[in-house]
Amino acid sequence: MSTGAREDLARDSSGFRDPNRQRPHERPGAEPIITFRGIHKAFGTLRIYEGLDLDIFPGETLTIIGGSGVGKSVMLKLLIGLLPYDDGEIRVFGEEVSQMDGEALLRLRSRVAMLFQGAALFDSMTVAENIKYPLREHRWGTETEMDNRVAEVLEMVDMPGIQEKKPAQLSGGMRKRVGLARAIAMKPEVILYDEPTTGLDPINVRRINGLILSLQEQLGVTSIVVTHDMDTVFTVTDRLAMVNDRRIAFQGTELDARSSEIIYLREFVQGGFGVLTEDL
């Protein structure tokens, strides 16, 4: 796992990053560590993807945007083998996901972690037991080592000392942070975020955005963030990809998106401010 801190995460006093920084995909010799090629996926008669292509580069934060129901979260589940795809190829660290057996998928999920919508914590377990769950699944260390790792990751998400609390005792933002602590417990190389700020108040949105950035600084991870929240996109992203019409309709920086000739993309990145041009 890469542990080198990112050198391009400098931010101004508002927390936004330098738009003119060098992005990971722009580095000389940069090669993607995750590729989607010609992906087709349908649920019955509902076609989700028809020839979807996408590259993700090491150390970058890629945000995936698009309208509701276009299959943004489906991409994450295909990537870690939770759902099968009908045609095409997904390669992660050089291995084709559809060819992986159970053991290979388990190894993949130790390197690629996911923060699910709503954090997906087990209500009957304490915070410590929730975070230990993947550690036990992967036979990670002794009980003492796991206890130490729980304490360490809770510190990293600014929630020390809550090991014995139950999820019902936590706010929505706190549950998200515990879910993130569980996701990083295995020291992954890639973190998948599925709508990490949905349902949170503006202060907690900024807190989660800060954690996404700080984990890159501390761990050097690659991040893929599915979101509708354009403030999150413009705060954390190196590149963004828009899913539209069952494919990736756009890949580029936030600066490219703002000046794109794709009207739907420009309307989307404007966020919730104002009204649609077509309604004027």
N, C-alpha and C positions, 0 to 999 in steps of 0.2 A: 504494500500500500504506500502511495505517495504521502509523505508527511511534510513536504515543503510548503511553506506559506506562499500564498499568492502575492505577487509583487505589484499587481495592477488594481488593488482594491482601495486605493486612496479616495477619500470622500471629502467633500466640503462640509461646512458647518451644518448644512441642512440634511446631511446623510446621503446625498446623491453622489454617484461616482463620476469621475472625469469622462465625459463622452468621447474624448479624443484619445483615450488610453488604447494600448495595443490589446486586442482580444486574443484569447487562447488559440482560436482557429487561424489567426493571422501570423502566428509565430512560424519562423522558417522550419520547414520539414514537418509541420503539424499533420498528424494522421488521426482519423476518427477511431475511437475505441468502441463505439456502438454504431451500427448501420442498419437501417431499414431499407430493403430493396424490393420493389414491386409487390408490396403487401396487399393482399385481398382478405377481407373479413366480412362475413355476413352473419346475422342472427335470423335464421329462417329466410324470409323474403326481404328482410331489412338489410340493405347493403350499407356497410359502414365505411369500408375502404375499397378503392379500386386502383391499385398501382401506387400505393403510398411509398415515398422515398424520403429518407431523412438521415443526416449524419450528426453525431454528437462527439465533440472533441474533449480530450482530457483536460480537467481543471476548469471547464467553462460552466456557467449557469445558462441553460437553455430554457426559456419559458415557452410553453405551448398554449396558444390562445385559440379561440373559435367559439361559435355559437353553442347554445345548449343542445345536447344530444348529437353532436357531430362525431363523438368517439374519442375525445381527448384522453379521458381516463383509461379507455380500452388500450391505448398504446402502451401505457405503463404495465398493464396486466399481461399483455402479449410479451413484453420485454423480459419479465421474470417467470414466464411459463405458467401463469395462473389461468390464462385462456389460450387455446390453440388458434393459429391463423390458418386460413384456407389455402393460400398460395403465397409465394415469395420467400424471402429469406431475412431473418434477423440475426445478426452476429454481435456478440458481446465478448470482448477480449479475445476475438478471433474464433470463437466457437458458435456454431449455429444452434439456436435455442430449440428448434423443433426436433433436433437429433439428440437432445440431452435426455438421459435416463434420470431416475429419481435421485441418485447420489449426485449426479452432475448438477441438477437443479438446486439441490441443497447447497452445494458449493457456490453456485451462482448467487443464491440469496444471502450468503454470508458476505459477498462482495458488493451486492447491490441491495440496498435497504429501501424500504418504502414507508412513508408517513401517509397512512390512509385518511380519507375524509372522516372527520369526527374522531380521529385518533385511534378508534377501534380498540380501546382498552377493555380488559376483562373486568366487569363490575365486581365480581366476587373476590378478586385478588387485590392485594395492596399494591401501592406504587412499586415497591421493591420487587414483588413477585411478577408484576407485569414486565418490568425491565429485564428480569432474569429469564423470562420465558424463552426468548431466542437463544440465550446463552446455554440454557439447559438442552434445548433442541440440538444444538451444535456441540454439546459436551465441552463447553468452554471453561476450563479451569476448575479449581476447587471452590467450595462454598465461600471461603474467605476471599478468594480472588474475585468471585462474582460480587460479593458485598462491596469490595473496594471499587469495582468497576461501576456499580450502581451509584455509589457516592460520587464518583468522578464525573459521570455523565450528567447527574443532576446538578452538579456545580456548573457544568458547561452550558446548561440551559437556564441558569440563574434560579434554581429551585432546590437549594440544599436542605437537607434535614426533613424531607417529607416522606421518607421511605414507608412509614406505617400507615399513611393515609389511604383511603379508598377513593376511587374515581368520583363517587357521588359527593365527596367532600370538596371537590375541586371545581373551579369555574371552567368555562369553555376554553379560555386561553390557557389556563394551567394544564388542562387535559391535553391540549395540543402540544405543549412543551414536554409533558411526560411521554407522549407518543414519539416525539422527536428524540428524547433521551433513549427510548427503547430502540429506535431506528439506528442510532449511532453506537449502540453498545457493542456491536460486533466489529467496530472499526471498519466500516465499509469504504469502498473506493468511490461508489456512486450512491447518491441519495435521490430517491424519487419522492416528490411532494405532490399529493393529490388534493388540490384546492386547500392549501394550508391556512388561508386567512378567511375562508367562508364562515359567516356567522359571528365574526369577532368585531368588537368595537374598534374605532380608529387607533386607540393607544395600543391595543394588543396586536393589531395588524402591523404597526410599526415595530413592535417588539419581535414578532415572528420574522419580519423582514430582516431585522438586525441579526437575529440568530442564523438565518440562512447565510448572510454575509460573513458573520464571525466564524461559522463552522468551516467555511472555505479558507479563511485566514489561518485557522488553527490546524485544520486537517488536510487542506489541499484537495478536497473532494470535488468530483464532478456532480452537478446538480441538474435535475430535470424537474421543472415546476409547472404543473398544470394549474391555470388560474384564469378567472374572469377579471381579476382586480388589476386595473392598469397602473395604479400607484405601485403595486408590488412589482409589476413588470418593469417599470422605469427605474425602480430602486435597485433591483437585484440582477437584472438580466445582462448577459454578454451578447446573446442573440435571441431572437424570438422566431417561432414558427407558427404559422396560422393554418389550422385545419379547416378546409372549406371544399365543398363539392367532392367529398370522399378522397381527398388527397391533401398533400401539403401544398397550399397555394402560394406561400411566401416563406422565405427564410432570409433573415438579415438582422442588422442591428436596429435598435429603437430609432436611430436617426434615419435609417433607410425606410422604416415603416411609416414615419411621419411624412416623408416626401414621396411615398409610393403612388403610382398611378392607379392602384386598385382602390376604388372608391370605398368598397366595403371594409377594407383594412383601415383606411384613414378614419372612417366613422368609428370603427371598433376601438382604435387606439386613443380616440378622443375621450373614451370612458363615458361616465354618466353626466358629464358637464354639457349643458345646453340641450338642444333638440337636434333631431336628425335633419340633415340638409334636405332630404326628400319631403319632409313635412313642412318646410317653410313655404 
